[in-house]
């Protein structure tokens, strides 16, 4: 394979800028993932419930603005939203080291910054998801999502690996300066994207409630989108329950320092990178739909190795389990995101993304509270068992949906009479009763039967 073919979309300057912006923003986000809880645990000596509360406020943005964010983003240029939110997140993060040096930093201050950062991240993520089909075209979605997942995985390795020593050397509050710089650089690269983006044409009588309702109706009425959303909600609830006590378990049960914790989390990044590299091949081998439910079923049970770990060699085995979790998560997200983008009309991309994020992301703060409550009453070890079981069961909504048999992405314009490897999304219809594609609002998907 030639270098040119390996680069693929990276040869496009605008996608290259989005790729680099994603790398820098994700690097900052991964450092936040490690440094922010450590500020609470180490610098402010927070207890288990306070750590759970901080996790909940970090992810509460989806519940607060998840639905209106999609309607608002659909009315604006996506690149402008990404630039503004990156700059705002950078400035907000700067307040933590400033407050620390001034002796004013408290748990409520941390929670306030985490909440504001989370709200801005909702707008950024909705715009980012909606921007990709415009930038690369729908025919390149799998490649685009795979490459973006790959660079996220690389930064998932480098972020915690760099953050661990930085926290030990400069302290967790000062480490957040690196995150702030990463966010600012991400906004600068997004500013340099040159592909023209037409301003969305507003409806004659724009109404926020009606626009939100249209997005909800589309997602909830579509069996594949509804299943992926519910599977995400189950996974995210269990994952955050698990992660809320993971740092507490590593620090207080296994007696790992900041550097050791960073290495364990870097192992998760290694699994995510491998997942990004094999995602497209696994989708072709197993089918685009089956891989969405097979990935969590195969990899999530290995997270039970962590609550079994004790100081010594078993920590390394537990780290392998976390790497497997990340591998399966990336494989699932690449296939799932491509389905969601391919099945959604351009004008509804923002609202689809926001609706999915509201329901699936809305479980994140609940997971934080559940993890904090469970940790303070049952202990960190029992909470890890609870999270591992929930993540394993998250395959069920997708397994019980039409996605189970869909082997390829639906392609707009596929002849109705020709069989394809895609399973039907709806019950078979007669030619007389079948509405035109333009009225159905989604590309037709052919069944395996002639």
WOPE-V513395 format. One record per backbone hydrogen bond with DSSP energy under -0.5 kcal/mol. NH is the residue of the N-H (numbers start at 0). CO is the residue of the C=O. E is the energy in kcal/mol with one decimal. If there is no record, write none. Layout:
# WOPE-V513395
NH/CO/E
NH/CO/E
This chain:
# WOPE-V513395
5/1/-1.9
6/2/-2.2
7/3/-1.9
9/6/-2.4
10/7/-1.8
11/8/-2.0
12/10/-0.6
15/11/-2.5
16/12/-1.9
17/13/-2.2
18/14/-2.9
19/15/-2.4
20/16/-2.8
21/17/-2.5
22/18/-1.9
23/19/-2.4
24/20/-2.6
25/21/-2.5
26/22/-2.1
27/23/-2.2
28/24/-2.1
29/25/-2.7
30/26/-1.8
31/27/-1.9
32/28/-2.1
33/29/-1.3
34/30/-3.5
35/31/-2.3
37/33/-1.3
38/34/-2.2
39/35/-1.5
40/36/-3.2
41/37/-2.7
42/37/-1.2
43/38/-1.7
45/39/-3.0
50/46/-2.0
51/47/-2.2
52/48/-2.6
53/49/-2.3
54/50/-2.1
55/51/-2.3
56/52/-2.3
57/53/-1.9
58/54/-1.3
59/55/-0.6
59/56/-0.5
61/58/-0.8
62/59/-0.6
63/59/-1.8
64/60/-2.7
65/61/-1.3
68/64/-2.3
69/65/-1.0
69/66/-0.6
70/66/-1.2
71/67/-2.6
72/68/-2.8
73/69/-2.1
74/71/-1.2
75/72/-1.7
80/76/-1.5
81/77/-2.0
82/78/-2.2
83/79/-2.3
84/80/-2.3
85/81/-1.9
86/82/-2.1
87/83/-2.2
88/84/-2.5
89/85/-2.1
90/86/-2.0
91/87/-2.2
92/88/-2.1
93/89/-1.1
94/90/-0.6
94/91/-1.2
95/92/-1.3
96/92/-0.7
97/93/-1.5
98/94/-2.5
99/95/-2.3
100/96/-2.5
101/97/-1.6
102/99/-1.3
103/98/-3.0
104/98/-1.0
109/105/-2.3
110/106/-2.7
111/107/-2.2
112/108/-2.4
113/109/-2.6
114/110/-2.4
115/111/-2.4
116/112/-2.7
117/113/-2.2
118/114/-2.2
119/115/-2.2
120/116/-2.0
121/117/-1.6
122/118/-1.3
123/119/-2.3
124/120/-3.0
125/121/-2.2
126/122/-2.1
127/123/-2.7
128/124/-2.5
129/125/-1.9
130/126/-1.6
131/127/-1.3
132/128/-0.6
133/129/-0.6
134/130/-1.9
135/131/-2.6
136/132/-1.8
139/136/-1.4
140/137/-1.2
143/139/-2.7
144/140/-3.1
145/141/-2.3
146/142/-2.5
147/143/-2.2
148/144/-2.3
149/145/-2.1
150/146/-2.1
151/147/-2.0
152/148/-2.0
153/149/-2.1
154/150/-2.1
155/151/-1.6
156/152/-1.2
156/153/-0.5
157/153/-2.6
158/154/-3.2
159/155/-0.7
160/156/-1.5
161/157/-2.3
162/158/-2.8
163/159/-2.5
164/160/-0.8
165/161/-1.8
166/162/-3.1
167/163/-2.1
168/164/-2.3
169/165/-3.3
170/165/-0.9
170/166/-1.1
174/170/-1.6
175/171/-1.0
175/172/-0.8
176/173/-1.8
177/174/-1.4
178/174/-0.8
179/175/-2.0
180/176/-2.1
181/177/-2.2
182/178/-2.2
183/179/-2.0
184/180/-2.4
185/181/-2.1
186/182/-2.0
187/183/-1.8
188/184/-2.1
189/185/-2.1
190/186/-1.8
191/187/-0.9
191/188/-0.6
192/189/-1.3
197/195/-0.5
201/199/-0.6
205/202/-0.8
210/206/-2.6
211/207/-2.6
212/208/-2.4
213/209/-2.1
214/210/-1.8
215/211/-2.5
216/212/-2.7
217/213/-2.1
218/214/-2.2
219/215/-2.8
220/216/-1.7
221/218/-1.1
222/220/-0.6
225/221/-2.8
226/222/-1.6
227/223/-2.4
228/224/-1.9
229/225/-2.1
230/226/-2.5
231/227/-2.2
232/228/-2.2
233/229/-2.2
234/230/-2.3
235/231/-3.3
236/232/-2.2
237/233/-1.8
238/234/-3.0
239/235/-2.6
240/236/-1.6
241/237/-2.2
242/238/-3.3
243/239/-2.5
244/240/-0.8
244/241/-0.6
245/241/-0.8
246/242/-1.0
248/244/-2.8
249/245/-2.8
250/246/-2.4
251/247/-3.1
252/247/-0.6
252/248/-1.7
253/248/-2.0
255/249/-2.7
260/256/-2.5
261/257/-2.3
262/258/-1.9
263/259/-2.1
264/260/-2.4
265/261/-1.9
266/262/-1.6
267/263/-1.0
268/264/-1.4
269/265/-2.0
270/266/-1.9
271/267/-2.1
272/268/-2.5
273/269/-2.3
274/270/-2.3
275/271/-2.2
276/272/-1.9
277/273/-1.8
278/274/-1.2
281/277/-2.9
282/278/-2.2
283/279/-1.9
284/280/-2.5
285/281/-3.2
286/281/-0.5
286/282/-1.6
287/406/-2.1
288/405/-2.6
290/286/-1.8
291/288/-1.5
292/288/-0.7
292/289/-0.7
293/289/-2.4
294/290/-1.7
295/291/-0.5
296/292/-1.2
297/293/-2.2
298/294/-2.1
299/295/-1.8
301/298/-1.2
302/299/-2.0
303/300/-1.6
304/301/-1.6
305/302/-1.3
306/302/-0.5
307/303/-0.7
308/304/-0.5
308/305/-1.6
314/311/-1.5
315/312/-1.2
316/312/-1.1
317/313/-2.2
318/314/-2.0
319/315/-1.7
320/316/-1.6
321/317/-1.8
322/318/-2.1
323/319/-2.3
324/320/-1.9
325/321/-2.0
326/322/-2.4
327/323/-2.6
328/324/-2.2
329/325/-2.4
330/326/-2.2
331/327/-2.3
332/328/-2.4
333/329/-2.6
334/330/-1.7
335/331/-2.8
336/332/-3.1
337/333/-1.7
338/334/-1.8
339/335/-2.5
340/336/-2.5
341/337/-2.3
342/338/-2.1
343/340/-0.7
347/344/-1.6
348/345/-1.4
351/347/-3.1
352/348/-2.6
353/349/-2.5
354/350/-2.5
355/351/-2.6
356/352/-2.4
357/353/-2.6
358/354/-2.1
359/355/-2.7
360/355/-0.6
360/356/-1.5
361/357/-0.7
362/359/-0.7
363/360/-1.6
364/58/-0.5
364/360/-0.5
365/361/-0.7
366/362/-2.3
367/363/-2.1
368/364/-2.4
369/365/-2.8
370/366/-2.9
371/367/-2.4
372/368/-2.8
373/369/-2.9
374/370/-2.5
375/371/-2.0
376/372/-1.5
377/373/-3.2
378/373/-1.3
382/378/-1.6
383/379/-1.9
384/380/-1.7
385/381/-2.1
386/382/-2.4
387/383/-2.3
388/384/-2.1
389/385/-1.9
390/386/-2.3
391/387/-1.7
392/388/-1.6
393/389/-0.6
393/390/-0.9
394/391/-0.9
395/392/-1.7
398/394/-2.2
399/395/-2.4
400/397/-1.2
403/400/-1.7
404/401/-1.4
405/402/-0.9
406/404/-0.7
406/420/-1.9
411/409/-0.5
413/410/-1.6
417/414/-0.8
419/446/-1.2
433/429/-1.6
438/435/-0.8
439/435/-1.7
440/436/-1.8
